[in-house]
Amino acid sequence: MGEKVKKEMAKQFAKLLRVIAHARAAPRLRAHAAMALAALSGDEQCVIFSQLCNPLDAGVAVAFGSTSSELRAVTQAPRQQLRADHEAAAALCRKMGRGSCKALREAKMVCCYRKGLSADDLATLGALGSVLPAVESLSLDEPAAGPDGVQRLAERLGAGALPAVTFLGLSSMHVGDAGASALAAALGRGALPRLKILMLINAAIGNAGLVALAPVLRRRPALENLHLDHNPFGDEGLAALVAPPPPPAGALPPPTGGLTKLKWRWRCARWRHRAGGGTALTAARSRRRTSSNGP
């Protein structure tokens, strides 16, 4: 049996154990699970333990890692790390005003306004992105995070992180060119796969940051609106969005749909989705910020 197959089987077994634990399954079902577990190798059991590790719900992994003396020995270090991660997650939940880790784990909307989150807190939040499947909207206005807070948040977002988020808003936080580049990298590796609206307001994003963001934003067919109010980028950054360099010879055409129109309103770039696909972009300038509908 190949290693990939073994790992996939271990993942499925981990899901089963999680269901059994949370459903308070009957003793007979638990006994069958224990028998099946005993038939697995030590490596497969370790893979299962890693799949069960969740800083917002550490009990299942801890209980699993304590089922035998052998498993307790091989998972000692990971269990200690999980305990530390859980304590950090619990502290973050309290700071965010959530009553418990479960409250954050099940939340659909997360909004933090001037709660004093630090760069370390944002790094912890980024690491939790893989275990927040319910969050659909994430809004942060946390200037206390400092100049590298958003960068550290983005750097911890792995592939598939925040899978249900359609709205991401960062307001009055220093994103900067480094943070914008880190966010571009996170999006490029598959974080926030359902993102529809991205708001980066008063975020100190210059030309270099927008140039880094532009290519990955264009590869996001689900993205409909981009707001960049009050950022100090100029014509170079705008040109990266409006008129990107042509693709190399022989390259595949860009995907259809997604961001198809850019409107520039008083330091505000706003994309609008237009039915029918296409990748053409137009731009308009205005000193007053006004609403606009349609293509």
C-alpha positions as CSV (number, residue, x, y, z in Angstrom):
1,M,0.0,0.0,0.0
2,G,1.4,3.4,-1.0
3,E,2.2,6.1,1.5
4,K,-0.4,8.5,0.0
5,V,-3.1,5.8,0.4
6,K,-2.0,5.2,4.0
7,K,-2.1,8.9,4.8
8,E,-5.6,9.3,3.2
9,M,-6.9,6.3,5.1
10,A,-5.5,7.8,8.3
11,K,-7.2,11.1,7.6
12,Q,-10.5,9.4,7.1
13,F,-10.0,7.4,10.3
14,A,-9.3,10.7,12.1
15,K,-12.6,12.1,10.9
16,L,-14.4,9.0,12.2
17,L,-12.7,9.3,15.6
18,R,-13.7,13.0,15.8
19,V,-17.3,12.1,15.0
20,I,-17.4,9.3,17.6
21,A,-15.9,11.6,20.3
22,H,-18.3,14.5,19.7
23,A,-21.4,12.3,19.3
24,R,-20.8,10.4,22.5
25,A,-21.0,7.2,20.7
26,A,-22.2,3.9,22.2
27,P,-19.5,1.8,24.0
28,R,-19.8,-0.9,21.2
29,L,-19.0,1.6,18.5
30,R,-16.1,2.9,20.6
31,A,-14.8,-0.7,21.0
32,H,-14.9,-1.2,17.3
33,A,-12.9,2.0,16.8
34,A,-10.3,0.8,19.4
35,M,-9.9,-2.5,17.6
36,A,-9.4,-0.8,14.2
37,L,-6.9,1.6,15.8
38,A,-4.9,-1.3,17.2
39,A,-4.5,-2.7,13.7
40,L,-2.7,0.5,12.5
41,S,1.0,1.0,12.5
42,G,2.7,3.6,14.7
43,D,3.3,5.9,11.8
44,E,-0.4,5.7,10.8
45,Q,-1.4,6.5,14.3
46,C,0.8,9.5,14.4
47,V,-0.7,10.8,11.1
48,I,-4.2,10.4,12.7
49,F,-3.0,12.3,15.8
50,S,-1.7,15.2,13.5
51,Q,-5.1,15.3,11.8
52,L,-6.9,15.5,15.1
53,C,-4.8,18.4,16.4
54,N,-7.0,21.5,16.6
55,P,-6.0,24.3,19.0
56,L,-9.7,25.3,19.3
57,D,-10.8,21.7,20.1
58,A,-7.8,20.0,21.6
59,G,-9.7,17.4,23.7
60,V,-10.1,14.8,21.0
61,A,-6.4,14.7,20.0
62,V,-5.3,14.7,23.7
63,A,-7.6,11.8,24.4
64,F,-6.4,9.9,21.3
65,G,-2.7,10.5,22.2
66,S,-3.3,9.0,25.6
67,T,-4.9,5.7,24.5
68,S,-1.7,3.6,24.8
69,S,1.7,3.9,26.3
70,E,3.3,3.7,22.9
71,L,1.2,6.5,21.5
72,R,1.8,8.6,24.6
73,A,5.5,8.3,24.0
74,V,5.5,9.2,20.3
75,T,3.1,12.1,20.7
76,Q,4.6,13.6,23.8
77,A,6.2,16.6,22.1
78,P,3.2,17.2,19.7
79,R,0.8,17.1,22.7
80,Q,2.9,19.7,24.5
81,Q,2.8,21.9,21.4
82,L,-0.9,21.4,21.1
83,R,-1.4,22.4,24.7
84,A,0.6,25.6,24.1
85,D,-1.3,26.4,20.9
86,H,-4.6,25.8,22.7
87,E,-3.7,28.2,25.5
88,A,-2.7,30.9,22.9
89,A,-6.0,30.3,21.1
90,A,-8.0,30.5,24.3
91,A,-6.3,33.8,25.2
92,L,-7.0,35.2,21.8
93,C,-10.7,34.2,22.0
94,R,-10.9,36.1,25.4
95,K,-9.2,39.1,23.9
96,M,-11.6,39.1,20.9
97,G,-14.6,39.0,23.2
98,R,-15.5,35.4,22.5
99,G,-16.6,33.4,25.5
100,S,-14.8,30.3,24.4
101,C,-12.9,28.5,21.7
102,K,-16.1,26.9,20.6
103,A,-17.7,30.3,20.1
104,L,-14.9,31.3,17.7
105,R,-14.9,27.9,16.0
106,E,-18.6,28.1,15.2
107,A,-18.8,31.9,14.4
108,K,-19.9,33.0,11.0
109,M,-19.0,36.6,11.4
110,V,-15.8,37.8,13.2
111,C,-15.4,41.5,13.8
112,C,-12.6,43.0,15.9
113,Y,-12.6,46.8,16.4
114,R,-9.9,48.3,18.6
115,K,-9.6,45.4,21.0
116,G,-5.8,45.8,21.2
117,L,-4.8,42.8,19.2
118,S,-1.0,42.5,18.9
119,A,1.1,41.2,16.0
120,D,1.4,37.9,18.0
121,D,-2.4,37.7,18.2
122,L,-2.8,38.2,14.5
123,A,-0.2,35.5,13.9
124,T,-2.2,33.2,16.1
125,L,-5.4,34.1,14.2
126,G,-3.7,33.3,10.9
127,A,-2.6,29.9,12.2
128,L,-6.2,29.2,13.2
129,G,-7.4,29.8,9.7
130,S,-7.4,26.1,8.9
131,V,-9.7,25.3,11.8
132,L,-12.3,28.1,11.2
133,P,-14.5,26.5,8.6
134,A,-17.7,28.5,9.5
135,V,-16.4,32.0,9.3
136,E,-17.8,33.9,6.3
137,S,-16.9,37.5,7.2
138,L,-13.7,38.7,8.8
139,S,-13.3,42.4,9.7
140,L,-10.3,43.8,11.6
141,D,-9.6,47.3,12.7
142,E,-6.6,46.8,15.0
143,P,-3.9,49.5,14.6
144,A,-2.3,48.3,17.8
145,A,-1.0,45.3,15.8
146,G,1.8,47.5,14.5
147,P,3.6,47.6,11.2
148,D,4.0,43.9,10.8
149,G,0.8,42.5,12.2
150,V,-1.0,41.9,8.9
151,Q,2.1,40.5,7.4
152,R,2.4,37.9,10.2
153,L,-1.3,37.1,9.9
154,A,-1.0,36.5,6.1
155,E,2.2,34.4,6.5
156,R,0.4,32.0,8.8
157,L,-2.5,31.4,6.4
158,G,-1.9,28.0,4.7
159,A,-3.5,26.5,1.6
160,G,-7.3,26.4,2.0
161,A,-7.3,28.5,5.2
162,L,-10.6,30.4,6.0
163,P,-12.4,28.3,3.4
164,A,-15.8,29.9,3.8
165,V,-14.8,33.6,4.0
166,T,-16.3,35.7,1.3
167,F,-15.6,39.1,2.9
168,L,-12.2,40.3,4.3
169,G,-11.9,43.8,5.6
170,L,-8.8,45.4,7.0
171,S,-9.2,49.0,8.1
172,S,-6.8,51.5,9.6
173,M,-4.2,48.8,9.9
174,H,-0.6,49.0,8.5
175,V,-0.6,46.5,5.7
176,G,2.2,48.3,3.7
177,D,4.0,46.8,0.8
178,A,5.4,43.9,2.8
179,G,2.0,43.0,4.2
180,A,0.4,43.3,0.7
181,S,3.1,41.0,-0.7
182,A,2.5,38.5,2.2
183,L,-1.3,38.6,1.5
184,A,-0.6,38.0,-2.2
185,A,1.5,35.0,-1.3
186,A,-1.3,33.6,0.9
187,L,-3.9,34.0,-1.8
188,G,-1.5,32.5,-4.3
189,R,-1.1,29.3,-2.2
190,G,-4.9,28.9,-1.9
191,A,-6.0,30.7,1.2
192,L,-9.5,32.3,1.2
193,P,-10.7,30.3,-1.8
194,R,-14.2,31.9,-1.8
195,L,-13.2,35.5,-1.3
196,K,-15.6,37.9,-3.0
197,I,-15.0,41.2,-1.4
198,L,-11.6,42.5,-0.3
199,M,-11.3,45.8,1.6
200,L,-7.9,47.3,2.4
201,I,-8.7,50.7,3.8
202,N,-6.2,53.3,5.0
203,A,-3.6,50.5,4.9
204,A,-0.4,52.3,3.7
205,I,-0.2,50.2,0.5
206,G,2.1,51.8,-2.1
207,N,2.9,50.9,-5.7
208,A,5.1,47.9,-4.8
209,G,2.3,46.3,-2.7
210,L,-0.3,46.8,-5.3
211,V,2.0,45.5,-8.0
212,A,2.4,42.3,-5.9
213,L,-1.3,41.9,-5.3
214,A,-2.5,42.6,-8.9
215,P,-1.6,39.3,-10.5
216,V,-3.1,37.0,-7.9
217,L,-6.3,39.1,-7.7
218,R,-6.7,38.6,-11.4
219,R,-6.5,34.9,-11.0
220,R,-9.5,34.9,-8.6
221,P,-12.7,34.5,-10.6
222,A,-14.9,34.6,-7.5
223,L,-13.6,38.0,-6.4
224,E,-16.1,40.8,-7.3
225,N,-15.2,43.9,-5.3
226,L,-11.9,45.4,-4.3
227,H,-11.8,48.5,-2.2
228,L,-8.5,50.4,-1.7
229,D,-9.6,53.7,-0.1
230,H,-6.9,56.1,1.2
231,N,-3.8,54.2,0.1
232,P,-0.7,56.1,-1.2
233,F,-0.2,54.1,-4.4
234,G,0.1,56.0,-7.7
235,D,0.0,55.5,-11.4
236,E,2.4,52.5,-11.3
237,G,0.2,50.6,-8.9
238,L,-3.0,51.5,-10.7
239,A,-1.4,50.4,-14.0
240,A,-0.7,47.0,-12.6
241,L,-4.4,46.5,-12.1
242,V,-5.7,48.2,-15.3
243,A,-3.1,47.3,-17.8
244,P,-0.9,44.3,-16.7
245,P,1.9,43.1,-19.0
246,P,0.9,40.7,-21.7
247,P,1.2,37.0,-21.0
248,P,4.3,35.2,-22.3
249,A,4.1,33.7,-25.8
250,G,2.3,30.3,-25.8
251,A,0.7,30.9,-22.3
252,L,-2.9,29.9,-21.7
253,P,-5.5,32.7,-21.7
254,P,-6.5,34.1,-18.3
255,P,-9.6,32.7,-16.7
256,T,-12.9,34.4,-17.5
257,G,-15.2,35.9,-15.0
258,G,-14.2,37.6,-11.8
259,L,-12.9,41.1,-11.6
260,T,-13.8,42.9,-14.8
261,K,-14.1,46.6,-14.1
262,L,-12.1,49.0,-11.9
263,K,-13.4,52.3,-10.7
264,W,-11.1,54.8,-9.1
265,R,-12.8,57.1,-6.6
266,W,-10.7,59.5,-4.4
267,R,-7.9,57.1,-3.7
268,C,-10.4,54.2,-3.9
269,A,-10.1,51.4,-6.4
270,R,-13.3,49.4,-6.7
271,W,-13.8,46.4,-8.9
272,R,-17.2,45.3,-10.2
273,H,-18.2,42.0,-11.6
274,R,-19.7,42.0,-15.0
275,A,-21.7,39.1,-16.4
276,G,-20.4,37.4,-19.4
277,G,-16.8,37.0,-18.3
278,G,-13.9,38.7,-20.0
279,T,-10.9,40.4,-18.5
280,A,-11.1,43.9,-20.0
281,L,-10.7,46.7,-17.4
282,T,-11.5,50.4,-17.5
283,A,-10.8,53.1,-15.0
284,A,-12.5,56.4,-14.0
285,R,-11.3,59.1,-11.7
286,S,-13.2,61.5,-9.5
287,R,-12.4,63.8,-6.6
288,R,-15.7,62.9,-5.0
289,R,-16.4,59.4,-3.9
290,T,-19.8,58.3,-5.2
291,S,-21.6,55.1,-5.6
292,S,-21.7,53.4,-9.0
293,N,-23.6,50.5,-10.4
294,G,-23.4,48.5,-13.5
295,P,-20.5,48.0,-15.9
